[in-house]
């Protein structure tokens, strides 16, 4: 038994010795233990993913020589922890532009570029992230030989009131000699329908029915597809303005001196005291037959008609011999040759057919002299407001003006009309000049 144990132990020792010798030989062949790299010390290889989420859009895709084209790009990097570091725009004609966006995994950028030669260009943008990932997108831009149309749109006022018609004078110049203008439109910016300017006409008009600031756009297109635009804005107030200068004439020339009761201003002139109405203005009406004021308790003269005047500002007028009574301060008129308001002293005899601003501190009654039906012709300069009135004692119709508006004292708004009642005045306008014909009954 003892011999067998020694024999067994000897064989095991021989096996272990052989194993150690073999391992030592392998290490020697590998250059020793210091030459073996541990698995956890190996440097990993990072795979950078290309940028595939890249949108690229030119606007417009069909342009004219010299017209600016805007290129927009948006990219998202798929690489975790990376940000878009740059956009490189190539416009296809040799020009380029680099943009560094705000640091983000998703970023956008834009560039603008005009082309100087008619051609079809393949533009591109390359987005790059800070880990080296890139992506490229392409888009085509066709540049025509035509030139941009020049358009202007000029409103007759940039300060209007609700309900007031605003006129827009539209001028178009097309540098493309082989083309003709096919369409011109105006969008008034208040949500209403876009209006086409009639062929052969250079203007349109539009009333605004809400207060606010409205951006309008005029657009013109020619027969070979070239376009042009013009932009502007209109401020619309709730009421009380004038189409001439946007504010009340009485605020323009406030009288604060004393009235001496003889249809003339006192020596104090434009002083600091409150205005004093003439003694004949309260509780009386004017009798044109006797050229005197008569208490309102007396019967109205047989040769006149009674017209009620509301409190506030109104545009008035009448036949020859009309004197407006009950108003505070002077009258104001704006005629064909005027560049500012004419001041007419209170109590003055009115010129038939001319309109006047008058201010009434309270409801008043005026007597309009009886007058036979008559026709008047009033010269209207081009693009110039003029104040007119009914020259008779019946209803008058007005023709020949491009439009006419009266002022509604109750609402503080202008209203378009073609007829005038006794004692009523209005603003009239002609784009190209002409003659307003007033026919009273």
JOCOR-V801376 format. One record per pair of residues at least 6 apart in sequence whose ideal C-beta (glycine too) atoms are under 8 Angstrom apart, sorted by sequence separation. I is the first residue (numbers start at 1). J is the second residue. If there is no record, write none. Layout:
<<I | J> <I | J>>
This chain:
<<27 | 33> <30 | 36> <63 | 69> <77 | 83> <90 | 96> <91 | 97> <101 | 107> <115 | 121> <128 | 134> <160 | 166> <174 | 180> <197 | 203> <208 | 214> <221 | 227> <241 | 247> <242 | 248> <259 | 265> <260 | 266> <286 | 292> <287 | 293> <300 | 306> <318 | 324> <334 | 340> <350 | 356> <380 | 386> <390 | 396> <398 | 404> <407 | 413> <408 | 414> <420 | 426> <430 | 436> <60 | 67> <77 | 84> <89 | 96> <101 | 108> <127 | 134> <174 | 181> <187 | 194> <188 | 195> <197 | 204> <220 | 227> <241 | 248> <242 | 249> <245 | 252> <259 | 266> <286 | 293> <287 | 294> <294 | 301> <309 | 316> <324 | 331> <334 | 341> <335 | 342> <407 | 414> <408 | 415> <76 | 84> <88 | 96> <89 | 97> <101 | 109> <126 | 134> <127 | 135> <186 | 194> <187 | 195> <219 | 227> <220 | 228> <240 | 248> <257 | 265> <258 | 266> <285 | 293> <286 | 294> <316 | 324> <333 | 341> <334 | 342> <378 | 386> <406 | 414> <407 | 415> <428 | 436> <60 | 69> <75 | 84> <88 | 97> <89 | 98> <126 | 135> <127 | 136> <157 | 166> <172 | 181> <185 | 194> <186 | 195> <195 | 204> <219 | 228> <220 | 229> <257 | 266> <284 | 293> <285 | 294> <332 | 341> <333 | 342> <405 | 414> <406 | 415> <417 | 426> <59 | 69> <88 | 98> <89 | 99> <99 | 109> <126 | 136> <156 | 166> <185 | 195> <219 | 229> <255 | 265> <258 | 268> <284 | 294> <332 | 342> <378 | 388> <388 | 398> <405 | 415> <58 | 69> <59 | 70> <87 | 98> <88 | 99> <99 | 110> <125 | 136> <155 | 166> <156 | 167> <185 | 196> <186 | 197> <195 | 206> <218 | 229> <257 | 268> <284 | 295> <285 | 296> <290 | 301> <332 | 343> <333 | 344> <405 | 416> <406 | 417> <58 | 70> <59 | 71> <75 | 87> <86 | 98> <87 | 99> <99 | 111> <124 | 136> <125 | 137> <155 | 167> <156 | 168> <172 | 184> <184 | 196> <185 | 197> <217 | 229> <218 | 230> <257 | 269> <283 | 295> <284 | 296> <289 | 301> <331 | 343> <332 | 344> <344 | 356> <404 | 416> <405 | 417> <58 | 71> <59 | 72> <86 | 99> <124 | 137> <155 | 168> <156 | 169> <183 | 196> <184 | 197> <217 | 230> <218 | 231> <257 | 270> <258 | 271> <280 | 293> <283 | 296> <288 | 301> <330 | 343> <331 | 344> <403 | 416> <404 | 417> <414 | 427> <57 | 71> <58 | 72> <73 | 87> <86 | 100> <87 | 101> <97 | 111> <124 | 138> <154 | 168> <155 | 169> <170 | 184> <192 | 206> <217 | 231> <256 | 270> <257 | 271> <287 | 301> <289 | 303> <330 | 344> <331 | 345> <404 | 418> <406 | 420> <56 | 71> <57 | 72> <85 | 100> <86 | 101> <123 | 138> <124 | 139> <153 | 168> <154 | 169> <216 | 231> <255 | 270> <256 | 271> <258 | 273> <263 | 278> <285 | 300> <288 | 303> <289 | 304> <316 | 331> <330 | 345> <331 | 346> <376 | 391> <56 | 72> <57 | 73> <73 | 89> <85 | 101> <97 | 113> <122 | 138> <123 | 139> <153 | 169> <154 | 170> <170 | 186> <215 | 231> <216 | 232> <256 | 272> <257 | 273> <259 | 275> <288 | 304> <330 | 346> <341 | 357> <388 | 404> <55 | 72> <56 | 73> <84 | 101> <122 | 139> <123 | 140> <153 | 170> <154 | 171> <215 | 232> <216 | 233> <256 | 273> <258 | 275> <259 | 276> <261 | 278> <287 | 304> <309 | 326> <329 | 346> <331 | 348> <374 | 391> <55 | 73> <71 | 89> <95 | 113> <122 | 140> <123 | 141> <152 | 170> <168 | 186> <186 | 204> <188 | 206> <190 | 208> <215 | 233> <216 | 234> <256 | 274> <257 | 275> <258 | 276> <259 | 277> <261 | 279> <309 | 327> <374 | 392> <406 | 424> <420 | 438> <54 | 73> <55 | 74> <121 | 140> <151 | 170> <152 | 171> <190 | 209> <214 | 233> <256 | 275> <259 | 278> <261 | 280> <327 | 346> <331 | 350> <335 | 354> <352 | 371> <373 | 392> <399 | 418> <406 | 425> <54 | 74> <55 | 75> <71 | 91> <83 | 103> <84 | 104> <87 | 107> <89 | 109> <107 | 127> <120 | 140> <121 | 141> <151 | 171> <186 | 206> <188 | 208> <190 | 210> <213 | 233> <214 | 234> <255 | 275> <371 | 391> <372 | 392> <380 | 400> <398 | 418> <406 | 426> <54 | 75> <83 | 104> <84 | 105> <120 | 141> <121 | 142> <151 | 172> <213 | 234> <285 | 306> <333 | 354> <371 | 392> <373 | 394> <380 | 401> <397 | 418> <398 | 419> <405 | 426> <406 | 427> <53 | 75> <54 | 76> <83 | 105> <84 | 106> <87 | 109> <89 | 111> <91 | 113> <93 | 115> <120 | 142> <121 | 143> <150 | 172> <151 | 173> <190 | 212> <213 | 235> <214 | 236> <324 | 346> <325 | 347> <333 | 355> <371 | 393> <397 | 419> <398 | 420> <404 | 426> <405 | 427> <53 | 76> <82 | 105> <84 | 107> <93 | 116> <120 | 143> <149 | 172> <150 | 173> <212 | 235> <213 | 236> <333 | 356> <353 | 376> <370 | 393> <396 | 419> <404 | 427> <51 | 75> <83 | 107> <87 | 111> <89 | 113> <91 | 115> <93 | 117> <119 | 143> <149 | 173> <150 | 174> <190 | 214> <212 | 236> <323 | 347> <332 | 356> <333 | 357> <352 | 376> <369 | 393> <395 | 419> <396 | 420> <404 | 428> <51 | 76> <53 | 78> <118 | 143> <149 | 174> <150 | 175> <189 | 214> <211 | 236> <323 | 348> <331 | 356> <332 | 357> <353 | 378> <368 | 393> <395 | 420> <403 | 428> <404 | 429> <51 | 77> <52 | 78> <93 | 119> <115 | 141> <117 | 143> <118 | 144> <149 | 175> <188 | 214> <189 | 215> <208 | 234> <210 | 236> <211 | 237> <323 | 349> <324 | 350> <331 | 357> <395 | 421> <403 | 429> <51 | 78> <118 | 145> <148 | 175> <149 | 176> <170 | 197> <189 | 216> <211 | 238> <322 | 349> <323 | 350> <331 | 358> <395 | 422> <401 | 428> <402 | 429> <50 | 78> <77 | 105> <93 | 121> <115 | 143> <147 | 175> <188 | 216> <189 | 217> <208 | 236> <321 | 349> <322 | 350> <394 | 422> <398 | 426> <401 | 429> <402 | 430> <49 | 78> <76 | 105> <77 | 106> <92 | 121> <147 | 176> <187 | 216> <320 | 349> <393 | 422> <401 | 430> <402 | 431> <49 | 79> <76 | 106> <91 | 121> <92 | 122> <146 | 176> <186 | 216> <187 | 217> <320 | 350> <322 | 352> <329 | 359> <357 | 387> <390 | 420> <392 | 422> <398 | 428> <400 | 430> <48 | 79> <75 | 106> <92 | 123> <171 | 202> <186 | 217> <187 | 218> <320 | 351> <327 | 358> <328 | 359> <356 | 387> <389 | 420> <390 | 421> <74 | 106> <75 | 107> <91 | 123> <92 | 124> <149 | 181> <170 | 202> <186 | 218> <187 | 219> <293 | 325> <318 | 350> <320 | 352> <324 | 356> <327 | 359> <328 | 360> <355 | 387> <390 | 422> <404 | 436> <51 | 84> <74 | 107> <75 | 108> <90 | 123> <146 | 179> <151 | 184> <153 | 186> <169 | 202> <170 | 203> <185 | 218> <186 | 219> <288 | 321> <317 | 350> <319 | 352> <327 | 360> <328 | 361> <354 | 387> <355 | 388> <356 | 389> <390 | 423> <401 | 434> <74 | 108> <89 | 123> <90 | 124> <169 | 203> <170 | 204> <184 | 218> <185 | 219> <288 | 322> <316 | 350> <318 | 352> <324 | 358> <326 | 360> <354 | 388> <355 | 389> <389 | 423> <390 | 424> <400 | 434> <73 | 108> <89 | 124> <90 | 125> <168 | 203> <184 | 219> <185 | 220> <288 | 323> <317 | 352> <353 | 388> <354 | 389> <389 | 424> <390 | 425> <400 | 435> <401 | 436> <72 | 108> <73 | 109> <89 | 125> <90 | 126> <167 | 203> <168 | 204> <184 | 220> <317 | 353> <353 | 389> <389 | 425> <400 | 436> <72 | 109> <73 | 110> <88 | 125> <167 | 204> <168 | 205> <183 | 220> <184 | 221> <286 | 323> <317 | 354> <327 | 364> <352 | 389> <388 | 425> <389 | 426> <399 | 436> <400 | 437> <72 | 110> <87 | 125> <88 | 126> <167 | 205> <168 | 206> <183 | 221> <317 | 355> <326 | 364> <353 | 391> <387 | 425> <388 | 426> <398 | 436> <399 | 437> <71 | 110> <87 | 126> <166 | 205> <181 | 220> <182 | 221> <286 | 325> <316 | 355> <317 | 356> <325 | 364> <326 | 365> <350 | 389> <352 | 391> <387 | 426> <398 | 437> <70 | 110> <71 | 111> <87 | 127> <88 | 128> <165 | 205> <166 | 206> <181 | 221> <182 | 222> <285 | 325> <315 | 355> <316 | 356> <326 | 366> <387 | 427> <388 | 428> <398 | 438> <399 | 439> <70 | 111> <71 | 112> <86 | 127> <87 | 128> <165 | 206> <166 | 207> <181 | 222> <182 | 223> <284 | 325> <315 | 356> <316 | 357> <325 | 366> <386 | 427> <387 | 428> <397 | 438> <398 | 439> <70 | 112> <71 | 113> <86 | 128> <165 | 207> <166 | 208> <180 | 222> <181 | 223> <315 | 357> <316 | 358> <324 | 366> <325 | 367> <336 | 378> <385 | 427> <386 | 428> <396 | 438> <397 | 439> <69 | 112> <84 | 127> <85 | 128> <164 | 207> <179 | 222> <180 | 223> <314 | 357> <315 | 358> <336 | 379> <385 | 428> <386 | 429> <396 | 439> <68 | 112> <69 | 113> <84 | 128> <85 | 129> <163 | 207> <164 | 208> <179 | 223> <189 | 233> <281 | 325> <282 | 326> <313 | 357> <314 | 358> <322 | 366> <336 | 380> <385 | 429> <396 | 440> <68 | 113> <69 | 114> <84 | 129> <85 | 130> <163 | 208> <179 | 224> <189 | 234> <280 | 325> <281 | 326> <313 | 358> <336 | 381> <384 | 429> <395 | 440> <396 | 441> <68 | 114> <69 | 115> <83 | 129> <162 | 208> <163 | 209> <174 | 220> <176 | 222> <178 | 224> <188 | 234> <281 | 327> <313 | 359> <314 | 360> <322 | 368> <383 | 429> <384 | 430> <394 | 440> <395 | 441> <67 | 114> <82 | 129> <83 | 130> <162 | 209> <179 | 226> <312 | 359> <322 | 369> <383 | 430> <391 | 438> <393 | 440> <394 | 441> <66 | 114> <67 | 115> <82 | 130> <160 | 208> <162 | 210> <168 | 216> <170 | 218> <172 | 220> <174 | 222> <176 | 224> <312 | 360> <321 | 369> <336 | 384> <380 | 428> <382 | 430> <383 | 431> <388 | 436> <390 | 438> <392 | 440> <66 | 115> <82 | 131> <92 | 141> <162 | 211> <309 | 358> <311 | 360> <319 | 368> <320 | 369> <380 | 429> <381 | 430> <382 | 431> <391 | 440> <392 | 441> <65 | 115> <66 | 116> <79 | 129> <81 | 131> <168 | 218> <170 | 220> <176 | 226> <310 | 360> <311 | 361> <316 | 366> <318 | 368> <319 | 369> <336 | 386> <378 | 428> <380 | 430> <382 | 432> <386 | 436> <388 | 438> <390 | 440> <65 | 116> <82 | 133> <277 | 328> <309 | 360> <311 | 362> <318 | 369> <319 | 370> <320 | 371> <334 | 385> <335 | 386> <382 | 433> <63 | 115> <65 | 117> <71 | 123> <73 | 125> <75 | 127> <77 | 129> <79 | 131> <174 | 226> <311 | 363> <319 | 371> <334 | 386> <335 | 387> <381 | 433> <65 | 118> <275 | 328> <310 | 363> <334 | 387> <380 | 433> <71 | 125> <73 | 127> <77 | 131> <79 | 133> <275 | 329> <309 | 363> <333 | 387> <368 | 422> <380 | 434> <78 | 133> <308 | 363> <309 | 364> <368 | 423> <380 | 435> <77 | 133> <172 | 228> <308 | 364> <309 | 365> <379 | 435> <380 | 436> <308 | 365> <309 | 366> <366 | 423> <378 | 435> <307 | 365> <377 | 435> <378 | 436> <306 | 365> <307 | 366> <377 | 436> <378 | 437> <75 | 135> <170 | 230> <306 | 366> <307 | 367> <377 | 437> <378 | 438> <155 | 216> <306 | 367> <307 | 368> <376 | 437> <377 | 438> <305 | 367> <306 | 368> <375 | 437> <376 | 438> <153 | 216> <250 | 313> <304 | 367> <305 | 368> <375 | 438> <73 | 137> <153 | 217> <304 | 368> <375 | 439> <376 | 440> <58 | 123> <153 | 218> <248 | 313> <281 | 346> <304 | 369> <305 | 370> <374 | 439> <375 | 440> <152 | 218> <301 | 367> <303 | 369> <304 | 370> <373 | 439> <374 | 440> <56 | 123> <151 | 218> <280 | 347> <300 | 367> <303 | 370> <373 | 440> <56 | 124> <71 | 139> <151 | 219> <166 | 234> <278 | 346> <373 | 441> <56 | 125> <151 | 220> <278 | 347> <296 | 365> <356 | 425> <371 | 440> <355 | 425> <54 | 125> <149 | 220> <317 | 388> <318 | 389> <320 | 391> <354 | 425> <355 | 426> <69 | 141> <149 | 221> <164 | 236> <315 | 387> <317 | 389> <318 | 390> <319 | 391> <355 | 427> <54 | 127> <149 | 222> <240 | 313> <316 | 389> <317 | 390> <318 | 391> <319 | 392> <158 | 232> <160 | 234> <162 | 236> <255 | 329> <315 | 389> <317 | 391> <319 | 393> <158 | 233> <159 | 234> <160 | 235> <161 | 236> <162 | 237> <255 | 330> <318 | 393> <51 | 127> <67 | 143> <146 | 222> <158 | 234> <159 | 235> <160 | 236> <161 | 237> <162 | 238> <163 | 239> <51 | 128> <149 | 226> <151 | 228> <153 | 230> <155 | 232> <157 | 234> <158 | 235> <160 | 237> <161 | 238> <162 | 239> <164 | 241> <253 | 330> <51 | 129> <61 | 139> <63 | 141> <65 | 143> <146 | 224> <148 | 226> <149 | 227> <150 | 228> <151 | 229> <152 | 230> <153 | 231> <154 | 232> <159 | 237> <161 | 239> <61 | 140> <62 | 141> <63 | 142> <64 | 143> <65 | 144> <146 | 225> <147 | 226> <148 | 227> <149 | 228> <151 | 230> <153 | 232> <155 | 234> <161 | 240> <164 | 243> <250 | 329> <253 | 332> <288 | 367> <61 | 141> <62 | 142> <63 | 143> <64 | 144> <65 | 145> <144 | 224> <146 | 226> <148 | 228> <161 | 241> <265 | 345> <285 | 365> <286 | 366> <287 | 367> <54 | 135> <56 | 137> <58 | 139> <61 | 142> <62 | 143> <63 | 144> <64 | 145> <65 | 146> <66 | 147> <67 | 148> <144 | 225> <160 | 241> <264 | 345> <285 | 366> <286 | 367> <288 | 369> <51 | 133> <53 | 135> <54 | 136> <55 | 137> <56 | 138> <57 | 139> <62 | 144> <64 | 146> <65 | 147> <66 | 148> <144 | 226> <159 | 241> <250 | 332> <263 | 345> <285 | 367> <48 | 131> <50 | 133> <51 | 134> <52 | 135> <54 | 137> <56 | 139> <58 | 141> <64 | 147> <160 | 243> <249 | 332> <263 | 346> <48 | 132> <49 | 133> <50 | 134> <51 | 135> <64 | 148> <263 | 347> <277 | 361> <48 | 133> <50 | 135> <263 | 348> <353 | 438> <157 | 243> <156 | 243> <159 | 246> <259 | 346> <253 | 341> <305 | 393> <157 | 246> <252 | 341> <304 | 393> <244 | 334> <253 | 343> <315 | 406> <249 | 341> <315 | 407> <314 | 407> <313 | 407> <314 | 409> <313 | 409> <244 | 341> <312 | 409> <311 | 409> <312 | 410> <310 | 409> <310 | 410> <312 | 412> <322 | 423> <318 | 422> <318 | 423> <317 | 423> <250 | 357> <316 | 423> <317 | 424> <249 | 357> <316 | 424> <317 | 425> <250 | 359> <315 | 424> <316 | 425> <315 | 425> <314 | 425> <315 | 426> <315 | 427> <307 | 421> <309 | 423> <307 | 422> <307 | 423> <305 | 422> <244 | 385> <243 | 385> <64 | 226> <243 | 405> <62 | 225> <243 | 414> <239 | 411> <240 | 412> <239 | 412> <238 | 412> <239 | 413> <244 | 427> <243 | 427> <243 | 429> <205 | 402> <205 | 403> <203 | 402> <207 | 416> <169 | 383> <156 | 383> <203 | 431> <156 | 385> <202 | 431> <167 | 402> <167 | 403> <165 | 403> <165 | 405> <164 | 405> <163 | 408> <163 | 411> <164 | 413> <165 | 414> <163 | 413> <164 | 414> <161 | 412> <162 | 413> <163 | 414> <165 | 416> <161 | 413> <163 | 415> <161 | 414> <167 | 429> <169 | 431> <167 | 431> <156 | 429>>
